[in-house]
Amino acid sequence: MAQAAVSTEAVNDPQTVRSAPTDYDRSTALSKVAAFIPTEAVAVYLALVAFFNPDGDVMRWVVFGIGVVLVPVFYFLAYMNRRRAVGADGGAPEPSLRVTLLLLVFALLAFVAWAAAMPNNPFEQFTDEATKFGGGAIIVLGVLMPQAAGALGLTKQ
């Protein structure tokens, strides 16, 4: 009983109670990985999955392939828009092509892991555990990618 009282006291003490993080998006592995993926590519991929509801392996791979192709397309468009904006107002320096290409590699890895973690993904053709592997990849990449980006001097702009 004394232990229960101590536990209750510790929980109710405002000095020891910390509120749960309210910024859920920034604290999860999935959101850390998703931060590297262009939102437009994710939106189009999800829309295609919802529209086509691909049941066959071929259609799943087609929808996945469209998503993979859209990642560099949107990265290239964002890079060109940043270059134009920097040239127009003389603001912050544009990111180098090296930084953009490394972030593109991160984005492609992140998209593949993210898609593998989604239900009804094309990787289920190989194993029924594909979503578990995808989820594991998300956890690993969620820890590794921000660290690697920092070590390489990359910044998400």
N, CA and C of each residue as an Amber inpcrd file, in Angstrom:
protein
   471
   0.8130000  -1.1830000   0.0000000   0.0000000   0.0000000   0.0000000
   0.8590000   1.2500000   0.0000000   1.9700000   1.2230000   0.7300000
   2.8550000   2.3800000   0.7750000   3.4310000   2.6630000  -0.6040000
   3.7340000   1.5960000  -1.3460000   4.2840000   1.7870000  -2.6830000
   3.2490000   2.4310000  -3.6060000   2.0010000   2.0590000  -3.4460000
   0.9400000   2.6520000  -4.2520000   0.8110000   4.1380000  -3.9370000
   0.9510000   4.5020000  -2.6640000   0.8580000   5.9050000  -2.2740000
   2.0150000   6.7000000  -2.8700000   3.2080000   6.1360000  -2.8540000
   4.3670000   6.8150000  -3.4280000   4.1780000   6.9950000  -4.9270000
   3.6890000   5.9690000  -5.5840000   3.4740000   6.0530000  -7.0280000
   2.4340000   7.1130000  -7.3620000   1.3420000   7.1440000  -6.6010000
   0.2990000   8.1250000  -6.8440000   0.8210000   9.5190000  -6.5850000
   1.6120000   9.6610000  -5.5170000   2.1700000  10.9650000  -5.1810000
   3.0970000  11.4480000  -6.2980000   3.9170000  10.5570000  -6.8310000
   4.8320000  10.9380000  -7.9020000   4.0750000  11.3360000  -9.1630000
   2.9940000  10.6370000  -9.4360000   2.2150000  10.9490000 -10.6280000
   1.5090000  12.2860000 -10.4800000   1.0230000  12.5910000  -9.2850000
   0.2670000  13.8190000  -9.0750000   1.1410000  15.0250000  -8.7640000
   2.4000000  14.8520000  -8.5300000   3.2960000  15.9580000  -8.2380000
   3.5750000  16.7350000  -9.5280000   3.2150000  18.0050000  -9.6030000
   3.4130000  18.7590000 -10.8400000   4.8860000  18.9050000 -11.2290000
   5.7850000  18.7610000 -10.2560000   7.2080000  18.8660000 -10.5650000
   7.7280000  17.6360000 -11.3070000   7.1050000  16.4860000 -11.0850000
   7.5910000  15.2570000 -11.7200000   6.7310000  14.8180000 -12.8950000
   5.5410000  15.3930000 -13.0050000   4.6610000  15.0090000 -14.0990000
   4.9990000  15.8560000 -15.3150000   5.2350000  15.1850000 -16.4040000
   5.4990000  15.8850000 -17.6630000   4.3490000  15.5790000 -18.6060000
   3.8830000  16.6060000 -19.2620000   2.7890000  16.3700000 -20.1950000
   3.3110000  15.6000000 -21.3990000   2.4260000  14.8320000 -21.9740000
   2.7900000  14.0660000 -23.1600000   3.1040000  15.0360000 -24.2820000
   4.0510000  14.6880000 -25.1410000   4.3600000  15.5820000 -26.2450000
   3.1210000  15.8170000 -27.1080000   2.8260000  17.0840000 -27.3180000
   1.6610000  17.3980000 -28.1320000   2.0190000  17.4830000 -29.6010000
   3.2910000  17.6330000 -29.9020000   3.7170000  17.7310000 -31.2910000
   4.0320000  16.3370000 -31.8060000   2.9840000  15.5290000 -31.9620000
   3.1330000  14.1250000 -32.3330000   3.8660000  13.9650000 -33.6530000
   3.5920000  14.8460000 -34.6170000   4.1770000  14.7080000 -35.9440000
   5.7020000  14.7500000 -35.9270000   6.2760000  15.5360000 -35.0670000
   7.7300000  15.6680000 -35.0780000   8.4300000  14.6380000 -34.2210000
   7.6950000  13.8830000 -33.4400000   8.3430000  12.9700000 -32.5080000
   8.2970000  11.5120000 -32.9520000   7.6490000  11.2070000 -34.0410000
   7.5400000   9.8190000 -34.4560000   8.5190000   9.4870000 -35.5600000
   8.9100000   8.2370000 -35.6190000   9.8250000   7.7910000 -36.6670000
   9.2110000   7.9900000 -38.0370000   7.9260000   7.7030000 -38.1590000
   7.2650000   7.8470000 -39.4480000   7.3130000   9.2900000 -39.9330000
   7.0490000  10.2210000 -39.0460000   7.0570000  11.6180000 -39.4740000
   8.4660000  12.0990000 -39.7910000   9.4700000  11.5710000 -39.0910000
  10.8520000  11.9460000 -39.4100000  11.2440000  11.4500000 -40.7910000
  10.8000000  10.2700000 -41.1410000  11.0890000   9.7290000 -42.4730000
  10.2550000  10.4640000 -43.5120000   8.9890000  10.6880000 -43.2140000
   8.1000000  11.3490000 -44.1720000   8.5380000  12.7740000 -44.4650000
   9.2700000  13.3960000 -43.5460000   9.7500000  14.7570000 -43.7740000
  10.6780000  14.8390000 -44.9780000  11.3000000  13.7420000 -45.3480000
  12.2000000  13.7330000 -46.4900000  11.4650000  13.5160000 -47.8160000
  10.2130000  13.0820000 -47.7600000   9.4600000  12.7420000 -48.9660000
   8.6230000  13.9470000 -49.3870000   8.6540000  14.3140000 -50.6730000
   7.7730000  15.4010000 -51.1140000   6.3030000  15.0430000 -50.8560000
   5.6120000  15.9380000 -50.2210000   4.2220000  15.7070000 -49.8580000
   3.3610000  15.4220000 -51.0820000   3.6810000  16.0680000 -52.1890000
   2.8880000  15.8740000 -53.4010000   2.9720000  14.4270000 -53.8880000
   4.1500000  13.8190000 -53.7800000   4.3190000  12.4240000 -54.2090000
   3.4860000  11.4940000 -53.3270000   3.4800000  11.7610000 -52.0390000
   2.6770000  10.9640000 -51.1110000   1.1890000  11.1380000 -51.4260000
   0.7770000  12.3700000 -51.6590000  -0.6360000  12.6390000 -51.9410000
  -1.0920000  11.9310000 -53.2160000  -0.2790000  11.9980000 -54.2680000
  -0.6550000  11.3450000 -55.5250000  -0.6780000   9.8350000 -55.3390000
   0.3120000   9.2840000 -54.6280000   0.3570000   7.8430000 -54.3870000
  -0.9020000   7.3850000 -53.6390000  -1.2400000   8.0930000 -52.5700000
  -2.4290000   7.7180000 -51.7900000  -3.7060000   7.8690000 -52.6160000
  -3.7660000   8.9090000 -53.4300000  -4.9430000   9.0910000 -54.2810000
  -5.0610000   7.9620000 -55.3030000  -3.9330000   7.5540000 -55.8910000
  -3.9630000   6.4560000 -56.8560000  -4.3610000   5.1350000 -56.1920000
  -3.8410000   4.8970000 -54.9920000  -4.2130000   3.6770000 -54.2620000
  -5.7070000   3.6920000 -53.9630000  -6.2260000   4.8380000 -53.5300000
  -7.6510000   4.9300000 -53.2150000  -8.5030000   4.8120000 -54.4690000
  -8.0550000   5.4140000 -55.5610000  -8.8470000   5.4110000 -56.7950000
  -8.8640000   4.0410000 -57.4590000  -7.6880000   3.4270000 -57.5880000
  -7.6020000   2.1570000 -58.2960000  -7.8380000   0.9500000 -57.4050000
  -7.5940000   1.0990000 -56.0940000  -7.6920000  -0.0150000 -55.1570000
  -7.0340000  -1.2660000 -55.7510000  -5.7320000  -1.1850000 -56.0040000
  -5.0580000  -2.2730000 -56.7300000  -5.0440000  -3.5780000 -55.9480000
  -5.6670000  -4.5920000 -56.5270000  -5.6850000  -5.9110000 -55.9070000
  -4.6090000  -6.8160000 -56.4910000  -4.3170000  -6.6490000 -57.7570000
  -3.3240000  -7.4960000 -58.4040000  -1.9200000  -6.9610000 -58.2030000
  -0.9570000  -7.8740000 -58.2760000   0.4410000  -7.4970000 -58.0740000
   0.9240000  -6.4830000 -59.1010000   0.5270000  -6.6630000 -60.3490000
   0.9960000  -5.7570000 -61.4040000   0.5180000  -4.3310000 -61.1390000
  -0.7360000  -4.1780000 -60.8090000  -1.2760000  -2.8360000 -60.5650000
  -0.6550000  -2.1980000 -59.3340000  -0.3730000  -2.9830000 -58.3110000
   0.3070000  -2.4470000 -57.1210000   1.6810000  -1.9030000 -57.4990000
   2.4100000  -2.6510000 -58.3390000   3.7380000  -2.2120000 -58.7620000
   3.6570000  -0.9810000 -59.6610000   2.6220000  -0.8940000 -60.4830000
   2.4550000   0.2780000 -61.3450000   2.2210000   1.5270000 -60.4950000
   1.3190000   1.4360000 -59.5360000   1.0230000   2.5740000 -58.6560000
   2.2670000   2.9370000 -57.8440000   2.9670000   1.9380000 -57.3190000
   4.2000000   2.1850000 -56.5710000   5.2400000   2.8530000 -57.4770000
   5.3810000   2.3600000 -58.6900000   6.3490000   2.9340000 -59.6330000
   6.0380000   4.3870000 -59.9490000   4.7640000   4.7130000 -60.0880000
   4.3830000   6.1100000 -60.3210000   4.8240000   6.9710000 -59.1310000
   4.6140000   6.4670000 -57.9310000   5.0430000   7.2050000 -56.7350000
   6.5430000   7.3980000 -56.6970000   7.2960000   6.3540000 -57.0370000
   8.7610000   6.4510000 -57.0380000   9.2290000   7.4710000 -58.0690000
   8.6070000   7.4700000 -59.2420000   8.9890000   8.4220000 -60.2920000
   8.6480000   9.8530000 -59.8780000   7.5510000  10.0330000 -59.1630000
   7.1400000  11.3750000 -58.7640000   8.0610000  11.9970000 -57.7220000
   8.7390000  11.1950000 -56.9340000   9.6380000  11.7530000 -55.9090000
  10.7130000  12.6280000 -56.5610000  11.5090000  12.1250000 -57.5310000
  12.5070000  13.0120000 -58.1360000  11.8820000  14.1330000 -58.9720000
  10.7100000  13.8900000 -59.5560000  10.0580000  14.9500000 -60.3330000
   9.7440000  16.1340000 -59.4230000   9.1300000  15.8680000 -58.2850000
   8.7830000  16.9570000 -57.3790000  10.0190000  17.5770000 -56.7340000
  11.0570000  16.7780000 -56.4840000  12.3000000  17.3480000 -55.9580000
  12.9320000  18.2800000 -56.9730000  12.9500000  17.8720000 -58.2360000
  13.5160000  18.7110000 -59.2850000  12.7210000  20.0170000 -59.4200000
  11.3890000  19.9230000 -59.4180000  10.5630000  21.1200000 -59.5150000
  10.7900000  22.0620000 -58.3280000  10.8950000  21.5050000 -57.1330000
  11.1510000  22.3320000 -55.9490000  12.5320000  22.9860000 -56.0430000
  13.5140000  22.2540000 -56.5300000  14.8680000  22.7910000 -56.6980000
  14.8450000  23.9550000 -57.6860000  14.1580000  23.7720000 -58.8080000
  14.0890000  24.8330000 -59.8130000  13.3240000  26.0500000 -59.2750000
  12.2650000  25.8380000 -58.5190000  11.5210000  26.9530000 -57.9240000
  12.3690000  27.7080000 -56.9190000  13.1600000  26.9740000 -56.1210000
  14.0520000  27.6410000 -55.1580000  15.0970000  28.4660000 -55.8830000
  15.6580000  27.9140000 -56.9480000  16.6680000  28.6600000 -57.7180000
  16.0660000  29.9340000 -58.2880000  14.8590000  29.8430000 -58.8240000
  14.2090000  31.0140000 -59.3960000  13.8970000  32.0450000 -58.3100000
  13.4130000  31.5710000 -57.1550000  13.0750000  32.4830000 -56.0650000
  14.3190000  33.1670000 -55.5140000  15.4080000  32.4480000 -55.3980000
  16.6470000  33.0260000 -54.8760000  17.1780000  34.0560000 -55.8550000
  17.1130000  33.7450000 -57.1280000  17.5840000  34.6850000 -58.1360000
  16.7450000  35.9450000 -58.1820000  15.4510000  35.8230000 -57.9030000
  14.5450000  36.9610000 -58.0030000  14.6980000  37.9460000 -56.8450000
  14.8520000  37.4270000 -55.6280000  14.9050000  38.3450000 -54.4850000
  16.2760000  38.4110000 -53.8270000  17.2410000  37.6700000 -54.3130000
  18.5900000  37.7180000 -53.7440000  18.6250000  37.2510000 -52.3030000
  17.7220000  36.3730000 -51.9180000  17.6220000  35.8910000 -50.5410000
  18.7190000  34.9010000 -50.1970000  18.3520000  33.9210000 -49.4220000
  19.2920000  32.9010000 -48.9510000  19.8920000  32.1580000 -50.1430000
  21.1100000  31.6960000 -49.9980000  21.7200000  30.9670000 -51.1150000
  20.9610000  29.6830000 -51.4100000  20.9260000  29.3310000 -52.6760000
  20.2440000  28.1100000 -53.0840000  21.0330000  26.8930000 -52.6220000
  20.3590000  25.7950000 -52.3630000  21.0860000  24.5820000 -51.9810000
  21.8870000  24.0720000 -53.1810000  23.0390000  23.5320000 -52.8840000
  23.8800000  23.0270000 -53.9600000  23.2320000  21.8010000 -54.5910000
  23.6890000  21.4730000 -55.7840000  23.1710000  20.2960000 -56.4610000
  23.5220000  19.0440000 -55.6690000  24.6930000  19.0150000 -55.0280000
  25.1090000  17.8720000 -54.2150000  24.1350000  17.6450000 -53.0630000
  23.7730000  18.7130000 -52.3720000  22.8270000  18.6060000 -51.2570000
  21.4810000  18.1230000 -51.7730000  21.0330000  18.6770000 -52.8810000
  19.7490000  18.2840000 -53.4470000  19.7530000  16.8200000 -53.8550000
  20.8310000  16.3510000 -54.4610000  20.9010000  14.9460000 -54.8790000
  20.9400000  14.0030000 -53.6790000  21.6750000  14.3630000 -52.6330000
  21.7050000  13.5190000 -51.4320000  20.3350000  13.4800000 -50.7590000
  19.6650000  14.6230000 -50.7120000  18.3170000  14.6330000 -50.1470000
  17.3570000  13.8240000 -51.0040000  17.5920000  13.8210000 -52.3130000
  16.7680000  13.0080000 -53.2120000  16.9530000  11.5210000 -52.9180000
  18.1860000  11.0980000 -52.6810000  18.4430000   9.6940000 -52.3190000
  17.7170000   9.3580000 -51.0110000  17.8040000  10.2570000 -50.0400000
  17.0930000  10.0560000 -48.7730000  15.5900000   9.9590000 -49.0220000
  15.0780000  10.8170000 -49.9020000  13.6460000  10.8240000 -50.1840000
  13.2030000   9.5210000 -50.8340000  14.0000000   9.0090000 -51.7560000
  13.6500000   7.7430000 -52.4040000  13.6580000   6.5840000 -51.4110000
  14.6830000   6.5330000 -50.5580000  14.7290000   5.4990000 -49.5150000
  13.5200000   5.6220000 -48.5900000  13.2150000   6.8420000 -48.1990000
  12.0950000   7.0740000 -47.2890000  10.7800000   6.6820000 -47.9380000
  10.6010000   7.0080000 -49.2240000   9.3580000   6.6630000 -49.8990000
   9.1760000   5.1510000 -49.9890000  10.2500000   4.4460000 -50.3240000
  10.1540000   2.9850000 -50.4300000   9.7910000   2.3900000 -49.0700000
  10.4520000   2.8480000 -48.0050000  10.1450000   2.3230000 -46.6710000
   8.7180000   2.6830000 -46.2630000   8.3270000   3.9130000 -46.5340000
   6.9810000   4.3570000 -46.1800000   5.9300000   3.5300000 -46.9190000
   6.1230000   3.3420000 -48.2250000   5.1660000   2.5620000 -49.0140000
   5.1220000   1.1120000 -48.5340000   6.2810000   0.5690000 -48.1410000
   6.3250000  -0.8130000 -47.6510000   5.5970000  -0.9600000 -46.3210000
   5.5080000   0.1140000 -45.5620000   4.8110000   0.0600000 -44.2810000
   3.2980000   0.1950000 -44.4340000   2.8540000   0.5860000 -45.6130000
   1.4260000   0.7490000 -45.8660000   0.7910000  -0.6070000 -46.1560000
  -0.4620000  -0.7850000 -45.7730000  -1.1380000  -2.0450000 -46.1170000
  -1.3700000  -2.1440000 -47.6190000  -1.4620000  -3.3700000 -48.1050000
  -1.7280000  -3.6440000 -49.5130000  -0.6240000  -3.0840000 -50.4180000
   0.6250000  -3.2000000 -49.9560000   1.7460000  -2.6860000 -50.7380000
   2.2620000  -3.7560000 -51.6990000   3.0320000  -3.3700000 -52.7140000
   3.4820000  -4.3560000 -53.7040000   4.4690000  -5.3820000 -53.1430000
   5.1100000  -5.0710000 -52.0440000   6.0860000  -5.9930000 -51.4670000
   5.4270000  -7.2110000 -50.8220000   4.1120000  -7.1380000 -50.6190000
   3.3820000  -8.2810000 -50.0800000   3.3810000  -9.4570000 -51.0510000
   3.7790000  -9.1980000 -52.2790000   3.9310000 -10.2650000 -53.2640000
   5.0130000 -11.2530000 -52.8210000   6.0070000 -10.7450000 -52.0920000
   7.1350000 -11.5760000 -51.6760000   6.9300000 -12.2120000 -50.3050000
   6.2580000 -11.4940000 -49.4020000   6.0290000 -12.0110000 -48.0530000
   4.8140000 -11.3460000 -47.4380000   4.1010000 -12.0850000 -46.6210000
   2.9500000 -11.5240000 -45.9150000   3.3880000 -10.5710000 -44.7980000
   4.6510000 -10.6170000 -44.4600000   5.1980000  -9.7780000 -43.3910000
   5.7600000  -8.4630000 -43.9310000   5.4380000  -8.0940000 -45.1460000
   6.0160000  -6.9100000 -45.7840000   5.7580000  -5.6370000 -44.9810000
   4.5620000  -5.4930000 -44.4320000   4.2860000  -4.2800000 -43.6690000
   5.1170000  -4.2210000 -42.3870000   5.4170000  -5.3780000 -41.8160000
   6.2920000  -5.3910000 -40.6310000   7.7100000  -4.9850000 -41.0070000
   8.1950000  -5.4870000 -42.1450000   9.5220000  -5.0740000 -42.6060000
   9.5430000  -3.5760000 -42.9160000   8.4680000  -3.1040000 -43.5380000
   8.3740000  -1.6760000 -43.8330000   8.3540000  -0.8470000 -42.5600000
   7.5900000  -1.2990000 -41.5710000   7.5530000  -0.6030000 -40.2890000
   8.9070000  -0.5990000 -39.6010000   9.6140000  -1.7360000 -39.6830000
  10.9610000  -1.7950000 -39.1260000  11.9070000  -0.8560000 -39.8390000
  11.7730000  -0.7870000 -41.1520000  12.6140000   0.1340000 -41.9290000
  12.3180000   1.5800000 -41.5460000  11.0520000   1.8860000 -41.2990000
  10.6770000   3.2410000 -40.8780000  11.3390000   3.5910000 -39.5490000
  11.3230000   2.6490000 -38.6150000  11.9280000   2.9030000 -37.3030000
  13.4330000   3.1470000 -37.4440000  14.0900000   2.2820000 -38.2100000
  15.5430000   2.4330000 -38.3960000  15.8620000   3.7360000 -39.1220000
  15.1570000   3.9970000 -40.2150000  15.4180000   5.2220000 -40.9780000
  15.0410000   6.4710000 -40.1930000  14.0030000   6.3740000 -39.3520000
  13.6020000   7.5100000 -38.5380000  14.6780000   7.9450000 -37.5710000
  15.5070000   7.0230000 -37.1490000  16.6260000   7.3420000 -36.2730000
  17.8630000   7.7010000 -37.1030000  18.0950000   6.9320000 -38.1440000
  19.3280000   7.0580000 -38.9240000  19.3500000   8.2700000 -39.8530000
  18.2670000   8.5330000 -40.5660000  18.2890000   9.5830000 -41.5790000
  18.5400000  10.9880000 -41.0220000  17.8680000  11.4110000 -39.9670000
  18.1790000  12.7480000 -39.4370000  19.6240000  12.8520000 -38.9430000
  20.1330000  11.7620000 -38.3500000  21.5230000  11.7660000 -37.8970000
  22.4790000  11.8640000 -39.0810000  22.2090000  11.0690000 -40.1260000
  23.0560000  11.0940000 -41.3180000  22.9820000  12.4530000 -42.0030000
  21.8030000  13.0290000 -42.0790000  21.6560000  14.3470000 -42.7020000
  22.4640000  15.3920000 -41.9430000  22.4330000  15.3210000 -40.6190000
  23.2310000  16.2490000 -39.8130000  24.7170000  16.0410000 -39.9960000
  25.1410000  14.7740000 -40.0260000  26.5700000  14.4570000 -40.1780000
  27.0910000  14.8760000 -41.5460000  26.2450000  14.7910000 -42.5640000
  26.6550000  15.1630000 -43.9170000  26.4900000  16.6510000 -44.1960000
  25.9760000  17.3860000 -43.2300000  25.7880000  18.8150000 -43.4070000
  24.5950000  19.1640000 -44.2820000  23.6550000  18.2440000 -44.3600000
  22.4630000  18.4820000 -45.1680000  21.4110000  19.1340000 -44.2900000
  20.6770000  20.0160000 -44.8650000  19.5500000  20.6060000 -44.1520000
  18.3360000  20.4950000 -45.0290000  17.1990000  20.1850000 -44.4270000
  15.9450000  20.1120000 -45.1540000  15.4270000  21.5280000 -45.2970000
  15.3990000  22.0360000 -46.5300000  14.9730000  23.4180000 -46.7360000
  13.6330000  23.4890000 -47.3780000
